[in-house]
Amino acid sequence: MVDRPRALYPGTFDPPTLGHLDLIRRGVALFGPLVVAVANNNTKTPLFTAEERVEMLTELVKDLPVTVEYFQGLVIEHAKECGASVLLRGVRTVSDFEYEYQMAMTNRVLESTIETVFVMPSEEYSYLSSRLIKEVYSAGGELQRFLPPSIHDQLKVRLGR
């Protein structure tokens, strides 16, 4: 049997969606045990704290060979710290690809030994984003079919509904 590289799936996960879980399952199928790293992104204002997001994801992946952890700073530095040689990234749209491509090329300059692998989500999640879900919920709508039930409940509580 060939050894598989250690993979890191970084993201904000605010909140974690079924699209994220889809990518986590795909990552496990490709790479085996996976590290999911919850970012503290200074360019975003998260609805949930990093600790809450780590807790949510840990509960959601409890039956998978996945480790969930928090990180701050450069993804590529965290990948080196946890021994990952692959960054797993989801790509839904052309605009996602453009952004992810720039990030992958920058990461390659910073650390040439770490590869970025792009994975497309299942069709049913191909347009889904945490940002869109938060916008819909904030305006009084619900997209319950894109969220695990526990996350749906927490989102409603957080938004005072």
C-alpha positions as CSV (number, residue, x, y, z in Angstrom):
1,M,0.0,0.0,0.0
2,V,1.2,3.5,-0.9
3,D,1.5,6.0,1.9
4,R,-0.9,8.9,1.4
5,P,0.2,12.5,2.0
6,R,-1.1,14.3,5.1
7,A,-3.7,16.8,4.1
8,L,-4.9,20.0,5.7
9,Y,-8.3,21.5,4.9
10,P,-8.3,25.1,6.1
11,G,-11.2,27.5,6.2
12,T,-13.3,29.9,8.2
13,F,-16.3,27.5,8.5
14,D,-18.6,30.3,9.8
15,P,-20.9,28.3,10.0
16,P,-20.0,24.8,8.9
17,T,-22.3,23.7,6.2
18,L,-23.1,20.4,4.5
19,G,-20.9,21.6,1.6
20,H,-18.0,21.7,4.1
21,L,-18.8,18.2,5.3
22,D,-19.0,17.1,1.7
23,L,-15.4,18.3,1.1
24,I,-14.2,16.8,4.4
25,R,-15.6,13.4,3.3
26,R,-14.0,13.8,-0.1
27,G,-10.7,14.7,1.5
28,V,-10.8,11.7,3.8
29,A,-11.5,9.4,0.7
30,L,-8.5,10.9,-1.1
31,F,-6.0,11.3,1.7
32,G,-7.2,9.3,4.7
33,P,-6.9,11.1,8.1
34,L,-7.5,14.8,7.5
35,V,-6.7,17.9,9.5
36,V,-9.4,20.5,9.4
37,A,-8.0,23.9,10.5
38,V,-10.4,26.7,11.5
39,A,-9.0,30.0,10.6
40,N,-9.2,33.3,12.5
41,N,-9.4,35.5,9.3
42,N,-8.8,39.2,10.1
43,T,-10.6,40.2,6.9
44,K,-13.9,38.6,8.0
45,T,-16.2,39.3,10.9
46,P,-17.3,35.8,12.0
47,L,-20.7,35.2,13.5
48,F,-19.3,32.4,15.7
49,T,-16.0,32.4,17.6
50,A,-13.2,30.2,16.5
51,E,-13.7,28.1,19.6
52,E,-17.4,27.6,18.7
53,R,-16.5,26.7,15.1
54,V,-14.0,24.1,16.3
55,E,-16.6,22.6,18.7
56,M,-19.2,22.5,16.0
57,L,-16.9,20.8,13.5
58,T,-15.5,18.4,16.1
59,E,-19.0,17.2,16.8
60,L,-19.9,17.0,13.1
61,V,-16.9,14.8,12.2
62,K,-16.7,12.7,15.3
63,D,-17.2,9.5,13.2
64,L,-14.5,10.4,10.7
65,P,-10.7,10.2,10.8
66,V,-10.5,13.9,11.2
67,T,-8.7,16.2,13.6
68,V,-10.1,19.7,14.0
69,E,-7.9,22.5,15.3
70,Y,-7.7,26.3,15.4
71,F,-5.0,28.3,13.7
72,Q,-4.0,31.9,13.2
73,G,-1.6,33.3,10.7
74,L,-0.5,31.9,7.4
75,V,-2.1,28.6,6.2
76,I,1.2,27.5,4.8
77,E,3.0,27.9,8.2
78,H,0.2,25.9,9.9
79,A,0.6,23.2,7.2
80,K,4.3,22.9,8.0
81,E,3.6,22.8,11.7
82,C,1.1,19.9,11.5
83,G,3.2,18.0,8.9
84,A,0.8,18.4,6.0
85,S,2.2,18.3,2.4
86,V,-1.2,19.0,0.8
87,L,-3.7,21.8,1.2
88,L,-7.2,20.7,0.3
89,R,-9.3,23.5,-1.2
90,G,-12.9,23.5,-2.5
91,V,-13.7,25.3,-5.8
92,R,-17.3,26.0,-6.6
93,T,-17.1,28.7,-9.3
94,V,-14.7,30.4,-11.7
95,S,-14.3,33.3,-9.2
96,D,-13.4,30.8,-6.5
97,F,-10.8,29.3,-8.8
98,E,-9.3,32.7,-9.6
99,Y,-8.9,33.5,-5.9
100,E,-7.7,30.0,-5.0
101,Y,-5.2,29.9,-7.8
102,Q,-3.6,33.1,-6.7
103,M,-3.4,31.8,-3.1
104,A,-2.0,28.4,-4.3
105,M,0.7,30.1,-6.3
106,T,1.6,32.4,-3.4
107,N,1.8,29.4,-1.1
108,R,4.0,27.6,-3.6
109,V,6.4,30.6,-3.5
110,L,6.4,30.5,0.3
111,E,6.8,26.7,0.5
112,S,7.4,24.7,-2.7
113,T,7.0,21.3,-1.0
114,I,3.3,21.8,-0.1
115,E,0.9,21.2,-2.9
116,T,-2.7,22.6,-3.2
117,V,-5.4,20.2,-4.4
118,F,-8.6,21.6,-5.7
119,V,-11.8,19.5,-5.2
120,M,-15.2,20.3,-6.6
121,P,-18.2,19.9,-4.3
122,S,-21.2,17.7,-5.0
123,E,-23.6,19.4,-7.5
124,E,-26.1,20.1,-4.8
125,Y,-23.6,22.3,-2.9
126,S,-21.9,23.9,-5.9
127,Y,-23.3,27.4,-5.2
128,L,-23.4,27.2,-1.4
129,S,-21.4,29.5,0.9
130,S,-21.4,30.3,4.5
131,R,-21.7,34.0,3.6
132,L,-24.9,33.4,1.6
133,I,-26.4,31.3,4.4
134,K,-25.8,34.0,6.9
135,E,-27.3,36.7,4.6
136,V,-30.4,34.6,4.0
137,Y,-30.9,33.9,7.7
138,S,-30.2,37.5,8.7
139,A,-33.0,38.6,6.3
140,G,-35.5,36.1,7.8
141,G,-35.1,33.2,5.4
142,E,-33.9,29.7,6.0
143,L,-31.7,27.3,4.0
144,Q,-32.1,24.4,6.4
145,R,-31.4,21.8,3.8
146,F,-27.8,23.0,3.5
147,L,-27.0,22.8,7.2
148,P,-26.6,20.0,9.7
149,P,-29.6,20.3,12.2
150,S,-27.3,21.3,15.1
151,I,-25.8,24.1,13.1
152,H,-29.2,25.3,11.9
153,D,-30.4,25.5,15.5
154,Q,-27.2,27.4,16.6
155,L,-27.6,29.8,13.8
156,K,-31.2,30.6,14.6
157,V,-30.2,31.2,18.3
158,R,-27.3,33.4,17.3
159,L,-29.4,35.5,15.1
160,G,-32.1,35.8,17.8
161,R,-34.8,33.8,16.0
